[in-house]
Amino acid sequence: MKSELTAFFDRVLPAVDRTLEQLLPLESTAPSQIHQAMRYSIFAGGKRLRPALCIAGYELYHSDPAPVLPVASAFEMIHTYSLIHDDLPAMDDDDFRRGIPSSHKKFGEAIAILAGDALLTLAFDTMSRCNSFAPDRLLQATAKLARASGTLSGMIAGQVFDLEAERRPIKDSNVEQIHRSKTGALITAAVTVGAYLGGASESQLAAVQTFGERIGLAFQVVDDILDETASIQTLGKTGGKDRNQQKATYPALYGLERSRTIVAELSDQARAVIRPLGERARILTSMADYLESRSH
């Protein structure tokens, strides 16, 4: 028998893929090379975690996720653009992503850069055309997505912090700042925006945001651990690069065992903060369990 979380993923992830299929230009649309590159990375088999969290936040209040699907898809576009750019030689310089050649290895650096730019642009175009919510609420949701992606404690800030920390002495405050910004901000925004558009009260929204912050940080600590312990076949990308590039990571600072303990502590905090939401938060609780124990 399927677990409730598996049934949730089986239900919503195909809906996200169908929405992305409709939103992205066809490969044959001119200029075709850029649209091929966009689709290559979007449909390369990602976990769709951010759109799933957005939908789970929305489904705290509504049973039909259809209205929020374009918003959830915009989060996946932002995430995928960041991966394309992260893999570039000027950044993390990785030849593989999700088990296949990275965008710049497949299409060249110039098209890879433009594909990332195009997905970022399409994300906000998608948000602007979403007519399922009141304009003021959609504006606030778009602003949350933009801030989570930007330079003020958002994803781009995290990437800069990450680059600045390479080959330098690691401090606990530095590594947490990097992870909260680079990975945690977009994860937090996804579940928070979903709950906000669903109609969460201020206190409920605060709880969901804290939940997102805890699982977002835990997610990246697990990534750090897997970079040290998993094979390229499991990861779908080159393992051991964090150590080779002397990046600021939790295992580098605390070791593997303490890092695993930190993941457990963060996951416990995430589950506790949404407990007052009751049975309707079952999927979010299960997602915290899944993210704590994932192997890729």
QUINOR-V654700 format. One record per residue. RES is the residue in three letters. PHI is phi in whole degrees, -180 to 180 (none if undefined). OMEGA is omega in whole degrees, -180 to 180 (NA if undefined). BURIAL is I if it has 24 or more other C-alpha atoms within 12 Angstrom, else O. Layout:
res=RES phi=PHI omega=OMEGA burial=BURIAL
res=RES phi=PHI omega=OMEGA burial=BURIAL
This chain:
res=MET phi=none omega=-180 burial=O
res=LYS phi=-67 omega=171 burial=O
res=SER phi=-71 omega=180 burial=O
res=GLU phi=-62 omega=180 burial=O
res=LEU phi=-69 omega=177 burial=I
res=THR phi=-60 omega=178 burial=O
res=ALA phi=-63 omega=177 burial=O
res=PHE phi=-62 omega=179 burial=I
res=PHE phi=-61 omega=-179 burial=I
res=ASP phi=-63 omega=-180 burial=O
res=ARG phi=-85 omega=-170 burial=O
res=VAL phi=-93 omega=-176 burial=I
res=LEU phi=-67 omega=173 burial=I
res=PRO phi=-62 omega=178 burial=O
res=ALA phi=-67 omega=176 burial=I
res=VAL phi=-64 omega=-180 burial=I
res=ASP phi=-62 omega=178 burial=I
res=ARG phi=-64 omega=179 burial=O
res=THR phi=-66 omega=177 burial=I
res=LEU phi=-62 omega=179 burial=I
res=GLU phi=-59 omega=-180 burial=O
res=GLN phi=-75 omega=-174 burial=O
res=LEU phi=-82 omega=-178 burial=I
res=LEU phi=-82 omega=176 burial=I
res=PRO phi=-59 omega=177 burial=I
res=LEU phi=-64 omega=179 burial=O
res=GLU phi=-59 omega=-177 burial=O
res=SER phi=-81 omega=-179 burial=O
res=THR phi=-74 omega=-179 burial=O
res=ALA phi=-72 omega=-5 burial=O
res=PRO phi=-77 omega=-167 burial=O
res=SER phi=-64 omega=-175 burial=O
res=GLN phi=-63 omega=-179 burial=I
res=ILE phi=-69 omega=180 burial=I
res=HIS phi=-73 omega=173 burial=I
res=GLN phi=-63 omega=-178 burial=I
res=ALA phi=-67 omega=178 burial=I
res=MET phi=-60 omega=-178 burial=I
res=ARG phi=-69 omega=179 burial=I
res=TYR phi=-54 omega=-177 burial=I
res=SER phi=-81 omega=-179 burial=I
res=ILE phi=-64 omega=-175 burial=I
res=PHE phi=-103 omega=-179 burial=I
res=ALA phi=-89 omega=174 burial=I
res=GLY phi=96 omega=178 burial=O
res=GLY phi=-69 omega=-178 burial=I
res=LYS phi=-74 omega=-178 burial=I
res=ARG phi=59 omega=-177 burial=I
res=LEU phi=-64 omega=-175 burial=I
res=ARG phi=-67 omega=174 burial=I
res=PRO phi=-63 omega=178 burial=I
res=ALA phi=-63 omega=178 burial=I
res=LEU phi=-67 omega=177 burial=I
res=CYS phi=-60 omega=179 burial=I
res=ILE phi=-66 omega=179 burial=I
res=ALA phi=-62 omega=176 burial=I
res=GLY phi=-63 omega=179 burial=I
res=TYR phi=-66 omega=-177 burial=I
res=GLU phi=-77 omega=167 burial=I
res=LEU phi=-62 omega=-172 burial=I
res=TYR phi=-126 omega=-178 burial=I
res=HIS phi=-142 omega=-178 burial=O
res=SER phi=-88 omega=-178 burial=O
res=ASP phi=-102 omega=-177 burial=O
res=PRO phi=-83 omega=-172 burial=I
res=ALA phi=-51 omega=-177 burial=I
res=PRO phi=-62 omega=-174 burial=I
res=VAL phi=-95 omega=-176 burial=I
res=LEU phi=-60 omega=177 burial=I
res=PRO phi=-63 omega=178 burial=I
res=VAL phi=-65 omega=178 burial=I
res=ALA phi=-59 omega=180 burial=I
res=SER phi=-67 omega=177 burial=I
res=ALA phi=-62 omega=177 burial=I
res=PHE phi=-63 omega=179 burial=I
res=GLU phi=-68 omega=177 burial=I
res=MET phi=-63 omega=179 burial=I
res=ILE phi=-62 omega=-180 burial=I
res=HIS phi=-60 omega=-177 burial=I
res=THR phi=-67 omega=176 burial=I
res=TYR phi=-58 omega=-178 burial=I
res=SER phi=-66 omega=179 burial=I
res=LEU phi=-68 omega=178 burial=I
res=ILE phi=-58 omega=-178 burial=I
res=HIS phi=-73 omega=177 burial=I
res=ASP phi=-59 omega=-175 burial=I
res=ASP phi=-78 omega=-176 burial=I
res=LEU phi=-61 omega=179 burial=I
res=PRO phi=-55 omega=-180 burial=O
res=ALA phi=-75 omega=-178 burial=O
res=MET phi=-112 omega=-178 burial=I
res=ASP phi=-87 omega=174 burial=I
res=ASP phi=54 omega=180 burial=I
res=ASP phi=-117 omega=-177 burial=I
res=ASP phi=-84 omega=-176 burial=I
res=PHE phi=-130 omega=175 burial=I
res=ARG phi=-149 omega=180 burial=I
res=ARG phi=57 omega=174 burial=I
res=GLY phi=82 omega=179 burial=O
res=ILE phi=-130 omega=179 burial=I
res=PRO phi=-56 omega=177 burial=I
res=SER phi=-61 omega=-176 burial=I
res=SER phi=-56 omega=-177 burial=I
res=HIS phi=-71 omega=176 burial=I
res=LYS phi=-76 omega=-179 burial=I
res=LYS phi=-84 omega=-171 burial=I
res=PHE phi=-118 omega=-175 burial=I
res=GLY phi=94 omega=-174 burial=O
res=GLU phi=-64 omega=-176 burial=I
res=ALA phi=-62 omega=-180 burial=O
res=ILE phi=-68 omega=178 burial=I
res=ALA phi=-62 omega=178 burial=I
res=ILE phi=-60 omega=-178 burial=I
res=LEU phi=-68 omega=178 burial=I
res=ALA phi=-64 omega=175 burial=I
res=GLY phi=-62 omega=178 burial=I
res=ASP phi=-58 omega=-177 burial=I
res=ALA phi=-67 omega=178 burial=I
res=LEU phi=-67 omega=176 burial=I
res=LEU phi=-60 omega=-180 burial=I
res=THR phi=-64 omega=-179 burial=O
res=LEU phi=-64 omega=179 burial=I
res=ALA phi=-59 omega=-178 burial=I
res=PHE phi=-77 omega=171 burial=I
res=ASP phi=-61 omega=179 burial=O
res=THR phi=-63 omega=178 burial=I
res=MET phi=-60 omega=-177 burial=I
res=SER phi=-68 omega=-177 burial=I
res=ARG phi=-98 omega=-180 burial=O
res=CYS phi=-77 omega=-175 burial=I
res=ASN phi=-110 omega=-178 burial=O
res=SER phi=-88 omega=-174 burial=O
res=PHE phi=-132 omega=177 burial=I
res=ALA phi=-59 omega=-175 burial=O
res=PRO phi=-55 omega=-178 burial=O
res=ASP phi=-68 omega=179 burial=O
res=ARG phi=-71 omega=178 burial=I
res=LEU phi=-65 omega=178 burial=I
res=LEU phi=-62 omega=179 burial=O
res=GLN phi=-65 omega=178 burial=O
res=ALA phi=-64 omega=179 burial=I
res=THR phi=-64 omega=178 burial=I
res=ALA phi=-63 omega=178 burial=O
res=LYS phi=-63 omega=178 burial=I
res=LEU phi=-65 omega=-179 burial=I
res=ALA phi=-64 omega=-179 burial=I
res=ARG phi=-65 omega=179 burial=I
res=ALA phi=-67 omega=-179 burial=I
res=SER phi=-97 omega=-166 burial=I
res=GLY phi=-101 omega=-170 burial=I
res=THR phi=-98 omega=179 burial=O
res=LEU phi=-103 omega=-178 burial=O
res=SER phi=66 omega=175 burial=I
res=GLY phi=-102 omega=-172 burial=I
res=MET phi=-62 omega=-180 burial=I
res=ILE phi=-67 omega=175 burial=I
res=ALA phi=-57 omega=-180 burial=I
res=GLY phi=-62 omega=179 burial=I
res=GLN phi=-66 omega=178 burial=I
res=VAL phi=-65 omega=177 burial=I
res=PHE phi=-58 omega=-180 burial=I
res=ASP phi=-63 omega=179 burial=I
res=LEU phi=-63 omega=-179 burial=I
res=GLU phi=-67 omega=-176 burial=O
res=ALA phi=-86 omega=-178 burial=I
res=GLU phi=-60 omega=174 burial=I
res=ARG phi=60 omega=175 burial=O
res=ARG phi=-124 omega=177 burial=O
res=PRO phi=-57 omega=-176 burial=O
res=ILE phi=-90 omega=175 burial=I
res=LYS phi=-118 omega=-178 burial=O
res=ASP phi=-62 omega=179 burial=O
res=SER phi=-67 omega=180 burial=O
res=ASN phi=-66 omega=-175 burial=I
res=VAL phi=-68 omega=177 burial=I
res=GLU phi=-67 omega=178 burial=I
res=GLN phi=-60 omega=179 burial=I
res=ILE phi=-60 omega=-174 burial=I
res=HIS phi=-69 omega=180 burial=I
res=ARG phi=-64 omega=-178 burial=I
res=SER phi=-86 omega=-171 burial=I
res=LYS phi=-67 omega=-177 burial=I
res=THR phi=-116 omega=-172 burial=I
res=GLY phi=-66 omega=-174 burial=I
res=ALA phi=-62 omega=-178 burial=I
res=LEU phi=-72 omega=176 burial=I
res=ILE phi=-63 omega=179 burial=I
res=THR phi=-62 omega=-179 burial=I
res=ALA phi=-63 omega=-178 burial=I
res=ALA phi=-60 omega=-178 burial=I
res=VAL phi=-72 omega=-180 burial=I
res=THR phi=-70 omega=178 burial=I
res=VAL phi=-63 omega=177 burial=I
res=GLY phi=-59 omega=179 burial=I
res=ALA phi=-66 omega=180 burial=I
res=TYR phi=-62 omega=179 burial=I
res=LEU phi=-69 omega=177 burial=I
res=GLY phi=-75 omega=178 burial=I
res=GLY phi=109 omega=-180 burial=O
res=ALA phi=-63 omega=172 burial=I
res=SER phi=-73 omega=-179 burial=O
res=GLU phi=-60 omega=-179 burial=O
res=SER phi=-69 omega=177 burial=O
res=GLN phi=-66 omega=180 burial=I
res=LEU phi=-65 omega=178 burial=I
res=ALA phi=-63 omega=179 burial=O
res=ALA phi=-65 omega=180 burial=I
res=VAL phi=-65 omega=178 burial=I
res=GLN phi=-64 omega=178 burial=I
res=THR phi=-63 omega=175 burial=I
res=PHE phi=-55 omega=-180 burial=I
res=GLY phi=-62 omega=179 burial=I
res=GLU phi=-62 omega=-178 burial=I
res=ARG phi=-71 omega=-178 burial=I
res=ILE phi=-73 omega=178 burial=I
res=GLY phi=-64 omega=178 burial=I
res=LEU phi=-69 omega=179 burial=I
res=ALA phi=-60 omega=180 burial=I
res=PHE phi=-57 omega=-177 burial=I
res=GLN phi=-74 omega=176 burial=I
res=VAL phi=-64 omega=176 burial=I
res=VAL phi=-62 omega=176 burial=I
res=ASP phi=-58 omega=178 burial=I
res=ASP phi=-60 omega=-180 burial=I
res=ILE phi=-64 omega=-179 burial=I
res=LEU phi=-65 omega=177 burial=I
res=ASP phi=-61 omega=179 burial=I
res=GLU phi=-84 omega=-166 burial=I
res=THR phi=-118 omega=-173 burial=I
res=ALA phi=-98 omega=180 burial=O
res=SER phi=-85 omega=177 burial=O
res=ILE phi=-63 omega=179 burial=I
res=GLN phi=-66 omega=179 burial=O
res=THR phi=-77 omega=-176 burial=O
res=LEU phi=-75 omega=-172 burial=I
res=GLY phi=80 omega=176 burial=I
res=LYS phi=-150 omega=-176 burial=I
res=THR phi=-69 omega=177 burial=I
res=GLY phi=-88 omega=177 burial=I
res=GLY phi=78 omega=-177 burial=I
res=LYS phi=-71 omega=180 burial=I
res=ASP phi=-60 omega=-180 burial=I
res=ARG phi=-68 omega=-179 burial=I
res=ASN phi=-63 omega=180 burial=O
res=GLN phi=-91 omega=179 burial=O
res=GLN phi=53 omega=-180 burial=O
res=LYS phi=-81 omega=177 burial=I
res=ALA phi=-81 omega=-179 burial=I
res=THR phi=-130 omega=179 burial=I
res=TYR phi=-67 omega=177 burial=I
res=PRO phi=-62 omega=179 burial=I
res=ALA phi=-65 omega=-177 burial=I
res=LEU phi=-88 omega=-171 burial=I
res=TYR phi=-114 omega=-172 burial=O
res=GLY phi=89 omega=-174 burial=O
res=LEU phi=-68 omega=-175 burial=O
res=GLU phi=-66 omega=178 burial=O
res=ARG phi=-64 omega=178 burial=O
res=SER phi=-63 omega=178 burial=I
res=ARG phi=-65 omega=177 burial=I
res=THR phi=-65 omega=178 burial=O
res=ILE phi=-62 omega=177 burial=I
res=VAL phi=-59 omega=180 burial=I
res=ALA phi=-63 omega=180 burial=I
res=GLU phi=-65 omega=179 burial=O
res=LEU phi=-63 omega=-180 burial=I
res=SER phi=-67 omega=176 burial=I
res=ASP phi=-61 omega=178 burial=I
res=GLN phi=-64 omega=179 burial=I
res=ALA phi=-64 omega=-180 burial=I
res=ARG phi=-65 omega=-177 burial=I
res=ALA phi=-67 omega=-173 burial=I
res=VAL phi=-72 omega=178 burial=I
res=ILE phi=-100 omega=179 burial=I
res=ARG phi=-57 omega=179 burial=O
res=PRO phi=-63 omega=178 burial=O
res=LEU phi=-75 omega=173 burial=I
res=GLY phi=76 omega=-173 burial=O
res=GLU phi=-62 omega=-177 burial=O
res=ARG phi=-67 omega=180 burial=O
res=ALA phi=-94 omega=-176 burial=I
res=ARG phi=-58 omega=-177 burial=I
res=ILE phi=-66 omega=178 burial=I
res=LEU phi=-62 omega=178 burial=I
res=THR phi=-62 omega=179 burial=I
res=SER phi=-65 omega=178 burial=I
res=MET phi=-66 omega=176 burial=I
res=ALA phi=-62 omega=177 burial=I
res=ASP phi=-61 omega=-178 burial=I
res=TYR phi=-62 omega=-177 burial=I
res=LEU phi=-67 omega=179 burial=I
res=GLU phi=-68 omega=-171 burial=I
res=SER phi=-110 omega=-175 burial=O
res=ARG phi=-64 omega=-177 burial=I
res=SER phi=-116 omega=178 burial=O
res=HIS phi=-158 omega=NA burial=I
